Every structure is written in structure tokens, then in C-alpha cells.
Amino acid sequence: MTERSGDSPQIPAHLQGALGGPADSAGVPWGGRELHSNPFAGDTGEADAALLGALRAVADQPLDPQRHQGVLAALRGARLYAPILPTVLEQSVDEHGLMHDNSSEMAMVRLTSGDGREATPAFTDIPSLTAWHDQARPVPIEAERLGAAAVEEGAQLVVVDPGTPHAFLLRRPALWAFLQGHPWLPAWADAEVAAALQAATQDFDWITGVGMGPGTEAVHAGGTEVRIRIRTAATPTEQQSARLQEALAASEALVDRVDSLALAFTQG
């Protein structure tokens, strides 16, 4: 069983308005724009010390849910760098058969995760970005605006500092909680998720026990978020397994709070 995702909540109005219509890579509309001082003037291109410390802390102990919360807290109001690359809009072929780019625009880089969803990369400093892609242009942007832009472009994930030892995957529930200013816990440490799991499985008499935990030891950086362990008296039939997956998919709390899950059956 893989990713389950519910209806997308609304982006907060102050971010939604800033992203509507033709806009630059930071999500600011061009129409009616007035020139103002650069909010990032004097930026040294270095990582925010608190954010970098939070990322390193969770990389050191990825199964500590409070360290995951620490990353979201450090991201609030933080400056990130979005990698921007030119995208060809129009091409033509000359009389010699050579291809020419007639027009292009700068666009945020988008990645594809292992389960096929789109992810937006972001970096805490310029050296990490250029080491990851030496042709990308680093554009400073507030973490909240980058997250909102990622959502509006169809990405459910944001990965911070990919290619580094402290890379951090901001999954769908965490991203929405961050944008809406709501409290958040990793699903594998959330008591409400555990209660919803018990409720969804209580009517299956062939299940003798249920437990859950992180999907991988490196859950902060990738892979399935939650692994659900189902203990049974005998190997479930295909029909039983299908009915269980339907029950899990029908749980609003599980759909909203769990980014992705895998089922593991054991007998005993």
C-alpha cells in the first residue's frame, strides 16, 4: 500500500494572493509592481544557523519526533534559495537544420520522488545549491512562499538541501501544517493517527494486533513515512487484504495525517 492523499486544504490568503497571476520565481505578481528595496539586500548566501542546526539535529536522530518539529519551527520566516533554470518556450529550425531557442523563461526546478510525486528542492545556502546543480541560479525566497509556490505548481513535497548529509523531506501533511500555521507531529508519533488506525481495523476479526512506526530509519530524508504492522492468526486472503486497504483509505484522519504508508503482515 502506498501514498494516500486527501483533498488539498486552502493556501492561506496572504500567500495565495501573492501567487495569483503572472509572477516571478518568488511568487510576486508582475502586474502593478512598484520597485522597493530588496528584503534580502546584504544577504551573505550563508545558511541560517538555527535552521542548519535543526536539520543536522534530525539527521543525527531521525526517529526523534521533536527534532522533526524543530525543523518546521526553524523554517518559519527563514530565507531559502530556490534553484531556477531556463525553460524553453519556443524553438525554430534555420535553413541549415540547426535548432534555435526563440524564447525561454526561468522556472523553479521540480523533481520526481520515488513514488512518482513531484517535489520542489530548496537550499539553505548558495554553496549547497551550486554543488547540487552548477547551472542553477539561486533565488532567495521566504520558506512560506516557496512552499506555497510548490503547492500551486502541483508538488506535494519539498526537500531541503538535497544531496547533503542533512537533507530533509517536508512531506505533504507537514507542508500543509507549515503553510497554515498549525501544530504538527510526524504521523508515526501522532496519537490521533494511532487511534484512527485502531478504529479502522477493529472490525476485522482475523487481525490479532496492530502497530505502527517509521517507514524507514531515514524517514526524515525519504521512503515511506509510516509502516503499519498487522499481526494475524493466518495469512490473509487477497479479499481480506483488499478490504483492509479500503478501510484505511476511508479513514479521514489517516488520509489527512499520513503522507505514505506500507503494510507488513506477521503471524502470531
matplotlib code that plots the C-alpha trace (Angstrom):
import matplotlib.pyplot as plt

x = [0.0, 1.5, 0.6, -2.8, -3.6, -6.8, -8.3, -5.9, -6.6, -6.6, -3.4, -3.6, -5.0, -1.8, 0.2, -2.5, -2.8, 0.9, 1.0, -2.0, -1.5, 1.8, 4.5, 8.3, 10.0, 9.4, 5.7, 5.3, 3.0, 4.5, 1.2, 1.2, 4.5, 6.4, 10.1, 11.0, 14.2, 15.4, 14.4, 17.5, 19.9, 23.2, 22.4, 25.8, 24.4, 25.1, 22.7, 20.6, 22.4, 19.2, 17.8, 21.1, 21.3, 17.8, 18.5, 21.6, 19.9, 17.2, 19.7, 21.6, 18.5, 15.8, 13.5, 13.0, 9.7, 10.6, 13.6, 11.3, 9.1, 12.3, 12.9, 9.4, 9.9, 13.3, 11.8, 9.2, 10.3, 13.6, 15.2, 15.8, 17.2, 15.1, 17.1, 16.0, 16.7, 15.7, 12.8, 12.5, 9.1, 9.6, 12.1, 12.7, 14.9, 17.0, 17.9, 20.9, 18.8, 20.0, 17.7, 17.4, 15.6, 13.5, 12.1, 12.5, 11.6, 13.2, 11.3, 11.7, 13.3, 10.9, 12.0, 10.2, 10.1, 10.3, 6.5, 6.1, 5.0, 6.6, 9.0, 10.4, 14.1, 15.2, 18.5, 19.7, 22.8, 24.3, 27.2, 24.8, 22.7, 25.6, 27.2, 23.9, 23.4, 26.1, 23.9, 21.0, 20.5, 19.9, 16.9, 16.3, 12.7, 10.9, 10.2, 6.5, 6.4, 8.4, 6.1, 3.0, 4.5, 5.3, 1.8, 0.3, 2.5, 1.3, 4.1, 3.2, 6.8, 9.6, 13.1, 15.5, 19.2, 19.1, 22.5, 23.7, 24.1, 21.3, 18.7, 15.2, 11.9, 9.0, 6.1, 2.5, 1.0, 4.0, 3.9, 0.3, 0.6, 3.6, 1.7, -1.4, 0.5, -0.9, 0.8, 2.2, 3.7, 5.2, 2.4, 4.3, 4.4, 0.9, -1.6, -4.5, -3.1, -2.7, -6.3, -7.6, -5.6, -7.2, -10.6, -10.2, -9.0, -11.2, -13.9, -11.6, -11.8, -8.8, -6.5, -4.9, -2.8, -1.9, 1.2, 2.9, 6.2, 8.5, 8.7, 12.5, 15.4, 16.0, 12.3, 13.5, 15.0, 12.8, 11.0, 7.6, 6.6, 4.7, 4.9, 1.8, 2.4, -0.7, -0.5, -2.8, -3.6, -3.2, -2.1, -4.9, -6.6, -6.4, -10.0, -9.3, -6.2, -8.2, -11.0, -8.4, -6.8, -10.3, -11.0, -7.7, -8.4, -11.8, -10.3, -10.2, -7.7, -5.3, -5.7, -5.1, -2.2, -0.3, 1.8, 2.5, 2.2, 3.2, 1.5, 3.5, 1.8, 3.1, 1.6, 1.5]
y = [0.0, 3.3, 7.0, 8.2, 11.9, 13.7, 16.9, 19.8, 22.5, 26.1, 28.1, 31.0, 34.2, 36.2, 33.6, 32.8, 36.4, 36.8, 33.9, 34.6, 35.6, 36.1, 36.2, 36.0, 32.9, 34.2, 34.2, 38.0, 39.2, 41.4, 43.4, 46.8, 46.2, 49.1, 48.9, 48.6, 47.8, 44.2, 42.4, 40.2, 43.0, 42.2, 38.5, 36.7, 33.5, 31.5, 29.2, 30.4, 28.9, 27.9, 26.1, 24.4, 23.2, 21.9, 20.0, 18.4, 17.5, 15.5, 13.9, 12.8, 11.3, 10.9, 8.9, 11.7, 13.4, 16.6, 17.1, 17.0, 19.6, 21.7, 21.8, 23.3, 25.8, 26.9, 27.2, 29.8, 33.1, 31.6, 32.6, 29.7, 29.6, 28.2, 26.7, 28.4, 27.1, 28.4, 26.6, 26.8, 28.1, 28.3, 26.8, 27.1, 25.4, 27.5, 26.8, 24.7, 22.4, 23.9, 24.3, 27.7, 28.7, 31.7, 32.3, 30.9, 31.7, 31.0, 28.3, 26.6, 23.1, 20.2, 16.7, 13.4, 11.3, 7.6, 7.2, 9.4, 12.6, 16.0, 17.5, 21.0, 21.4, 24.2, 25.1, 26.8, 28.4, 29.1, 26.6, 23.7, 24.7, 25.2, 21.9, 20.2, 21.9, 24.3, 25.8, 26.7, 30.3, 30.7, 32.9, 33.9, 33.3, 33.0, 29.4, 30.1, 31.5, 28.6, 26.1, 27.8, 28.1, 24.4, 23.5, 25.7, 24.1, 20.6, 19.5, 17.7, 17.6, 20.0, 18.7, 20.9, 20.7, 17.6, 16.0, 16.9, 14.7, 16.7, 16.6, 16.9, 15.9, 18.1, 15.7, 16.7, 16.8, 18.7, 21.1, 22.0, 22.4, 24.7, 26.8, 27.1, 27.6, 24.5, 22.2, 19.0, 15.7, 13.0, 10.5, 7.6, 9.6, 11.0, 9.6, 10.6, 8.6, 5.6, 5.9, 6.2, 3.1, 1.1, 2.3, 1.4, -2.1, -3.1, -4.9, -7.3, -10.5, -12.1, -9.3, -10.1, -7.0, -3.7, -1.4, 1.3, 3.1, 5.0, 3.5, 3.6, 4.5, 7.5, 8.7, 12.3, 12.1, 9.8, 6.5, 5.5, 7.6, 5.0, 1.2, -0.5, -3.9, -6.2, -9.4, -12.2, -15.8, -16.9, -15.3, -13.0, -13.7, -11.2, -10.2, -9.6, -7.6, -5.5, -4.8, -3.7, -1.3, 0.1, 0.7, 2.5, 4.7, 5.5, 7.0, 10.8, 11.1, 8.6, 10.2, 13.7, 13.0, 10.2, 11.1, 7.5, 4.0, 0.4, -2.7, -5.6, -8.8, -11.1, -14.3, -14.9]
z = [0.0, -1.0, -0.8, 0.3, 0.0, 0.7, -0.6, -0.5, 2.1, 1.0, 0.9, 3.4, 1.7, 2.3, 0.4, -2.2, -3.3, -3.7, -6.1, -8.3, -11.9, -13.8, -11.2, -10.7, -9.3, -5.7, -6.3, -6.6, -9.4, -12.1, -12.7, -11.0, -9.4, -7.8, -7.1, -3.4, -1.5, -1.7, 1.5, 1.0, 0.4, 2.2, 2.2, 2.5, 1.0, 4.1, 5.9, 8.8, 11.8, 13.6, 10.6, 9.8, 13.4, 13.3, 10.1, 11.5, 14.7, 13.0, 10.6, 13.7, 15.4, 12.7, 14.9, 17.4, 16.5, 18.4, 16.1, 13.1, 14.8, 15.3, 11.6, 10.9, 13.7, 12.3, 8.8, 9.8, 8.3, 7.1, 3.8, 1.4, -2.1, -4.9, -7.9, -11.1, -14.6, -18.0, -19.7, -23.5, -24.6, -28.4, -30.8, -34.6, -37.2, -39.5, -43.2, -42.1, -39.9, -36.7, -33.7, -32.0, -28.8, -29.7, -26.2, -22.7, -19.1, -15.7, -13.7, -10.4, -10.6, -9.9, -9.0, -9.1, -5.9, -5.8, -5.7, -8.7, -7.0, -7.7, -5.2, -5.0, -3.9, -1.7, -0.2, 3.0, 1.3, -2.1, -1.9, -1.4, -4.3, -6.8, -5.7, -6.4, -9.9, -11.1, -13.8, -11.5, -10.5, -6.7, -6.0, -2.4, -1.2, 2.1, 3.2, 3.3, -0.2, -1.6, 0.0, -1.3, -4.8, -4.7, -3.8, -6.5, -9.1, -8.1, -5.8, -2.5, -1.2, -0.5, 0.0, 1.8, 1.0, -1.3, -1.8, 1.7, 4.8, 6.4, 3.6, 5.0, 3.3, 4.1, 3.4, 2.5, 6.0, 7.3, 4.4, 4.8, 8.6, 8.0, 5.5, 7.7, 10.9, 12.5, 15.0, 13.5, 14.5, 12.3, 11.6, 13.2, 16.5, 16.4, 19.0, 16.8, 13.9, 16.2, 17.4, 13.8, 12.9, 15.7, 14.8, 11.1, 11.9, 14.9, 12.9, 11.3, 13.4, 11.6, 12.9, 16.3, 16.7, 15.1, 15.5, 13.6, 13.4, 11.0, 7.5, 7.4, 9.7, 7.4, 7.5, 7.6, 4.1, 2.1, 1.7, 3.1, 6.1, 8.2, 8.3, 9.7, 11.2, 11.1, 13.2, 12.1, 13.1, 9.4, 6.2, 5.0, 1.7, -1.2, -0.4, 3.2, 2.4, -0.1, 2.4, 4.9, 2.5, 1.7, 5.4, 5.8, 2.8, 4.2, 7.4, 7.1, 9.9, 8.2, 4.8, 6.1, 8.5, 6.8, 3.8, 2.7, 4.3, 3.8, 5.3, 6.8, 7.9, 10.5, 12.0, 15.7]

ax = plt.figure().add_subplot(projection="3d")
ax.plot(x, y, z, "-o")
ax.set_aspect("equal")
plt.show()
